[in-house]
Amino acid sequence: GLFDENIAMGIDWELWLRLSMEYDFYHIDESLLYYRLWEGQMSHKWKKRYEWAEYIMNQFLERYPDALTKKAINIAWADTYTNRGNLYLINDKNKTAALEDYHRALSHQWHFLPAWKSIIKMYLPFLRRRTSLQE
């Protein structure tokens, strides 16, 4: 389940979200640190990471219902589902799961361009083969 040995997934992101409600953040457009990659890190467990992302996002929205506009919330969900759909396609070669997530993304924002681009990329090889067979 979600609350097993991976309970620490996303805790830092949840902390940054809470801090953003109390303090201003500034963007510095330069690298200030190095990111260490290792086998056990959360980015290798992408399905669990997205489960936690949904949980954290829902918790944040419950706790701070007026923090974001409806448009910003819809963009965040559309982006989350599009990215997860892309990972289903790339990592698992699961077109059905990818399409389900692209549909979820578009249900939050029907004109979300990254979702449409992902759908087109997924079908482009099929369309190219079909066109070349017809010639």
N, C-alpha and C positions, 0 to 999 in steps of 0.2 A: 504494500500500500504506500500511499504518499508519505506517511509519517513513520517510516521505518529507519533503517540505518543512515539514510540520506537526509536526516532532519536539518543538517546545516546548509543544504543547497539554497543559495539565493539570500542568505541572511544579510550579506553585505549590501545587496541591492535593496532589500527591504529597509535597511538602515539609511541608505542614501535617500530613499523616497521620503522617509519620515523627516530626515534632516532638511530636505527641500521645503518642507512646510514651515520651518522655523527660520531658515537662513537663506540668503541669496548665494547663488553659485556663479562663478565666472568661468568663461571658456578661455583656456590658454592654448593657442594653436602651435604647440611644440611638444615633443616627447620629453617627459619628465622622469620616466622610469622604464625599466625593462620588465617584460612580462615573461615569467618562467613557465615553460610548458612541461608537464609531467603526466605520466600515464593515468594516475588516479584523479585528475582534476575533473571538475564538473563538466567542462566542455566536451569531454568524451562520452558523457552520459546525457546526450541531447534530449532523449524522450523524457527522462526524469526532470531535466532542467526546464522543459516547457510545462510539465505538470506544475512545478513550483512557480514558474512565472505566472501561470493562470491564477494559482492560489494567492500569490503575493499581490497581483493586480486587483483581484476581487477584494481582498482584505483592505488594501489601500483605499479603494473606491467606497467601501462600506464605512471606513473610519473618517474619510475626508470627502464626503459626497459633493461638496461644492468647490473642490480644489481645481477641477478641470472642466472645460466646456464639453458639451456632448460631442462636438466635432473632434476635439482632441482625443477623447476616449475612443471614439469610433476609429480614428486613425491608428491609435495604439493597438487596438484589437486587430484591425486589418493587417497591420505590419506583423504582429505576432503570428497570426495564422498563416500569412504568406510565407514567412521565414520557416515556420515549422513544415509547411507543405513542401517547400524546396528541399528541406532535409529528408523528408520521407522519399522524395523522388531521387535524390542523390545517394543517400546512404542505404536505403532499403529497396530502391527501384519499385516502390509501391505507388503506382499511379492512382489507384483508388483512394488511398489515404491522402495523397497530395491534392487530388481534386476536391475531396471533402473539406480540406483546410482552405483551399482557394475559394470555395463556395462560402465558407464561414467568413473569410476576409471580405468578400464582396457583399455579404449580408450586412456587414457593418458599414461599408462604404462602397457602393456599387461601382464607382468610377476610380477605385484604387488601382492606379496604373501598374505598380509592381505585380499585383495579382494577375492582371490581364497579360502582362509580359510573360509571366511564368507559365500560364496556360498555353500561350502561343508557342513558347520554347518547347513545351512538352509535346505538342502536336506537330511542330515543324518537321521533324524527321519523317513522320507518317505522311504529311502533306507532300513533301518532296518526293518520297517513294511513289505515291499515288500519281503525281504529275508525270514523273518519268515513265511510269508504266503506260500511261495514256498516250504518250508521244509515239 
